Amino acid sequence: MNPDQFVANHVKSLPRSGIRDFFAIVQEMPQAISLGIGEPDFITPWKIREASIFALEKGKTSYTDNRGLLSLRKEISKYVSSFFGPDYDPRSEILVTVGVSEAIDVALRAILNPGDKVLYHEPCYVSYAPSVSLAFGQGIPVGTSPQQSFSLNPEAFEEAWEPGCKILMLNFPTNPTGGTADRAKLERLARFAVEKDLIVISDEIYAELTYEGEHVSLAALPGMKERTILLHGFSKGFAMTGFRVGFACGPDWLIEAMMKIHQYCMMCAPILSQEAAIEALRNGTEDVLRMRDHYAKRRDFIVRRFNEMGLACHLPRGSFYAFPSVEAYGLNEVEFCHRLLREEEVAVVPGTAFGPHGRNHVRASFSTSYEKLVEASERIERFAESLASEKVDQTAV
Amino acid sequence: MSNLLSLLVETADPRPEYLAKVLGVKQDEVERELAELRDSKTILGWMPILNPEKSASEEVRAVIEVKISPEREGGFDRMALRISRFEEVESCYLMSGGYDLLVFVTGKTLNEVAAFISERLATIEGVLSTATHFLLRPYKERKQMLVEDGLLEEKPPVSP
């Protein structure tokens, strides 16, 4: 039997995730300090966990409406209106999904015909390019730059546009760079989206974790609600990664199209997670602010330390990742990560795991305790010093 | 709350060199502020939070609801301070509701605590009544759970 012939070509041609490769190595070193984790170090607030337990005790173990519990959709509608701005009808314009990852997949599959093009910024979340490929689309990555703190650059999208573009996919604040998008740039991007008749998939999963300025949702800008799918979820802000619950808000015809796929491949998000999500929206927003304040302090610490040790690092204005450059030490990002892990037992993720535009950078999550951050920063500094002295030796030779 | 104080509350690590590193300030600045916080009695002291099951502590703890008669000058304060000064008293709070003071008492044995209450506390002039509850088992101390929570051995060390 030839296994190769049974794996679909478009799956076979997908590259392995850089994260996956690195994960295998780090897993062999359980004593290493990991700054490679893309999730909060906080446990889900107890009131939210308790709501899920209560639902289980009450025997809430059934399927739900494909779109999600109406009571959850009503809460989502209220929350989105107050936090993001636009009003969505809970009956027809909201779909509860299994995390934002499912929502991205379903949205792309609902919109793209084979060969349709998708503009997205890079570095970006690991699933963007593969999800486009799996939907038989063609991705057009548009680089964001360290000089602009990896923030949104609408001009770059305008230049990258070509006939056949159908979707503009964004994630601000961004995993892995912490880049954000200010109102003026979003307004320009919105005009571009209208002019080129693009659907925007706006993944705003880190919206609550914005440390400077306001979070502006693209869907809230004039003329955008009708062409935007706003994606959000509970994993990051509410520290609920394992619950796997997110949602999409958009025009009813698009939500209906997404729902068709969702109902056949997923049926519905787990009811216990939906119950937890209701509690999160009703009573968990104070917890989000508390966690955000903790992240902000840790961010200030780790960014300062990276810059002190010569790893140029912009201030991430959102998310919980620092994205320093390792260029000064003459190693590429993959060599840097592997040697840092081997020599000092600290795990950070190569920037190219988030696309080629992440070259010469590494992602370090500051969603971890001060104790670990302080120890990790000392080890990274020692490693950086050893690299600097290697460089001096090479120059002398 | 100052940055230093909120960091201390969060990490409970009083080492000046560590605090200076995290806050990005000079160590002598931290030492000066710590001294000020101690002098002004903002920081009263340090005490580890122990898990009695692991620290082999045989200590007996009781919580006592005390009714007292307020005094014309000074209200409850003089009585509360008088009770608080006993070595055996760990904490003492003025309460709203059905009694006036909530007093936490520790001792080596149950008899020792009982003797303190019946012979010293209850006999103070102005103490109208006491109701004593012995603590059987702690589950949470000063925001620390006594059972390990949220440890997922299989949590991936790297994730997207």
Chai-1 contact restraints between the chains, C-beta under 6 A:
chainA,res_idxA,chainB,res_idxB,connection_type,confidence,min_distance_angstrom,max_distance_angstrom,comment,restraint_id
A,I19,B,P160,contact,1.0,0.0,6.0,A-B,restraint_1
A,F22,B,V158,contact,1.0,0.0,6.0,A-B,restraint_2
A,F23,B,V158,contact,1.0,0.0,6.0,A-B,restraint_3
A,V26,B,P157,contact,1.0,0.0,6.0,A-B,restraint_4
A,V26,B,V158,contact,1.0,0.0,6.0,A-B,restraint_5
A,S34,B,P157,contact,1.0,0.0,6.0,A-B,restraint_6
A,G36,B,V158,contact,1.0,0.0,6.0,A-B,restraint_7
A,I37,B,S159,contact,1.0,0.0,6.0,A-B,restraint_8
A,G38,B,S159,contact,1.0,0.0,6.0,A-B,restraint_9
A,G38,B,P160,contact,1.0,0.0,6.0,A-B,restraint_10
A,E39,B,S159,contact,1.0,0.0,6.0,A-B,restraint_11
A,I43,B,G150,contact,1.0,0.0,6.0,A-B,restraint_12
A,V126,B,P160,contact,1.0,0.0,6.0,A-B,restraint_13
A,F301,B,V22,contact,1.0,0.0,6.0,A-B,restraint_14
A,R304,B,G24,contact,1.0,0.0,6.0,A-B,restraint_15
A,Y370,B,T11,contact,1.0,0.0,6.0,A-B,restraint_16
A,Y370,B,V22,contact,1.0,0.0,6.0,A-B,restraint_17
